[in-house]
Amino acid sequence: MTELCGMKDIFHRLKAGELVHLDDPEFYRVDEVVHRTIALSPLLNASTNINDARSKLSEIIGSSLDESTTVFTPFYTNFGRFIDIGKHVFINHACSFLDMGGITLEDHVLIGPRVNLVTENHPLSPSERRGMLCQPILIKQNAWIGAGATILPGVTIGENAVVAAGAVVAKDVPDNVVVAGVPAKIVKKIGHDHS
């Protein structure tokens, strides 16, 4: 692990949820990734087919997306390097992933259009507000996030769970439930399929 003046690497500190200030001596490393992502994003969003979009997003996130995963453009991310996407994932148009805290989509996740996954926050104190506080988002297998929903930092969405369109999710969602509203609350349990 890289050390600077006895500190943990800035990327580890961001993912660990430590307060990181914009004047941090390592913040230039974050800026380098952001600038690279900004440069690659127009190429991603100019993609004319699914394979091209998958390839361009793979370049942004730094790992290959499985051929079973589909991403519709436009797709927005400010960082990109802390996004981990499983197999058979579907991401619809105009989603925004702010991923400095880490975003994981397990297999068979469905993401509706205009969904916002936000792992980044700022302290309430005005003197600290320009610092970054990050917490990861985990969306477990077979979960479905409806159109225009927003998932806030530190939230885990359980297996098979459904987040209704327009919901704002500030707390963990258990497996096999539907949540809706602002803030999102459980509105229904999902039974097992009978075949």
Buried (B, 14 or more C-beta within 10 A) or exposed (E): EEEEEEBBBBBEBBBEBBBBEEEBEBBEBBEEBBEBBEEBBEBBBEBEEBEBBBBBBBBBBEEEBEEEBBBBBBBBBBBBBBBBBBBBBBBBBBBBBBBBBBBBBBBBBBBBBBBBBBBBBEEEEEEEEEBBBBBBBBBBBBBBBBBBBBBBBBBBBBBBBBBBBBBBBBEEBBBBBBBBEEEBEEEEEEEEEEE
